[in-house]
Amino acid sequence: MERQITYGQAIAEALVQGMELDPNVFVFGLGVDDYKGIFGTTRAAFEKFGNKRVFDVPACEGALTGVAIGAALHKKRPVLVHARNDFMFLALDQMINNAAKWKYTYAGKTSVPIVVRGIIGKGWGQGPTHSQSIQSVFAHFPGIVVAMPSNAYDMKGIILQSLKADCPVVILEHRSLYDIKMDVPEQPFTVQFGKAKIEREGTDVTIVASSVMVFESLKAADVLSRDGISVEVVDPVTIQPLDERAILDSVRKTGRLIVADTSWLRCGFSAEVAAVVAENIPQCLKAPVKRIGFPECPSPVSKTLEDVFFPSYRDIVRSVYDVLDRKPGIDIPNLQVVDSFKGPY
Amino acid sequence: MNEIKKQLLAVMLKIRKAEEKIVEVYARDGKMRTPTHLSIGQEGVAAGLALALHKDDQVFAGHRCHAAYIAKGGDYNGFFAELCGRATGISEGRAGSAHLTDAAAGIFVSPILGATIPVAAGAALAFQMDGKKNIAVAVFGDATIEEGVFAETVNFALAKKLPVLFLCENNLYSTHSSLSVRQPSSPIFERVRQPELPTEQIDGNDAVKVFETLTRAVNHVRTKQMPYFVECMTYRVREHVGPLNDWDRGYRTKDEVDAWIAKCPIARLSKTLMDEKIMTLSDIENEEKKYAKMADDAYEFALNSPWPDTLSMTEHVY
């Protein structure tokens, strides 16, 4: 029987195993060695490997990213941790102007395979600057792999794959998924970049979802199956590279597409997926594409506003009925939105 | 020391003749299609630095990088071919003038102000982790100390006790913006100094002084495993980007430019070498001819080199 661990535990385990496999791996970031250890994810590595390989730093996201690049030039495998991905805006010059372009600009003679973890926040009034999800920023620029694992298995495999890659990798982790358990092998294993997973097969509607929205989509698919609707859920795992073929194959089969993302719609991941389908197989679409994401405003603090701001499984269910042009034949239960994080801060 | 002085002159002439070749052909031939920031007038800093370093020490520079690249021993034909966008360029025509990087020679360049300063600290961190005795040098201009990442990196390097030398080439201008409108009037080295960070300011156009100071600074960094900061006062003679003179464009005066040309690091060291009877005028002229020919040949090499295969354009992204 497989063993179950949480998404957060999968991160911790992958880091420890990655450090065992490669003595060049080190982990740094604000608070990685403190008693909380980035929501528990760096604690085990610190206890096992000590402060030479897991160390605290000053608050300087730009410089830290450059330091990671410089260390990577010397065959080190830095893992830089940002407790909220919003802080990565402070590192954009290094990420975009240096890391993303390094290998290409210098004709492949050197590469800078840094791994950058950023955590997406949501809920408990974390508000405008602590609950953004900045995947489209990084995915826009060639040269960075952007992973958004939606479950513990993929998270472990993506981290271990990142520690073998020859390019910079951004891993965006969703805080709401941290306590969700699943079967994860104890042995080290990798999950490929650019290979989507069909999380649930279906024939009526395709939902392409990122991160926590995969979880919401699966819940929606479950409820909808009771109304005789067959939903296919596609998890791209990495949004750059993007497994276009898996998306197109699914839409060819179902003829309907919903994209559910953890961010805004404009110029975002949901726009990208819609474009891929529109450019390649518009003739296969039986209904207009539907996109689900944040409303056009920053994320507010008040609980009342938050409840409306963050899309949930109910929005997905409603969209499925829309693209099918039919009305619910069952009562839609008011399931709790996925959020294993209950606060308080 | 006589030998060092001769080597300093040789390195400076190698840089100067390369850049004079660029001046000669840049507009005339139009073969170098890459924004080019010439170091003419600033060669003393790069020459003094290169001779003060061990071979396996590494240098991380910014946009005005020709001098550091050549001084550190970056591939010379690959330099000209890179400027001409050829497949034989050091980065196969992808990097151009402002990204001149030859990892084998230990010179890394990226041109956004401050971009390579933390990268130097990262290299220093790797040296420290591996127990190596190499050091990393961040070379940057006076405007770069205005960037946040400079302050971030100095703090990081001090907190982590990293072997990194911060080397500021103060040429008084950021593009066309004078230092006097960008910073307070006190000298940079005094404002950068911290209890744990020794700093000093020297005449960057005195190559011997640069060599002696940086030898001491490098030794401090290597043996104490702590950062050090040196400000070298110098001046770019040509325009910010491109091969021309620009003293008539209003942001600086011909008198100012002439005063600095009179302090040319090559002319000064040449005079010293002759005064001290280490080299004769004809020795120096022979050196000049040698490096002029080297530049002619490298340009020829570049023009005879193939263009990159367009099918290779999307290689090496991931």
Interface residues (C-beta under 8 A of the other chain):
Chain A: F26 K52 V57 P58 C60 G62 A63 L64 T65 G66 V67 A68 I69 G70 A71 A72 L73 H74 K75 K76 P78 D93 Q94 N97 N98 K103 Y104 T105 Y106 A107 G108 K109 T110 P142 G143 V145 A165 D166 C167 P241
Chain B: F60 I90 S91 E92 R94 A95 H99 T101 A103 F108 S110 I112 G114 A115 T116 I117 P118 V119 A120 A121 G122 A123 A124 L125 A126 F127 M129 D130 A136 G148 V149 E152 T153 N155 F156 A159 E315 H316 V317 Y318
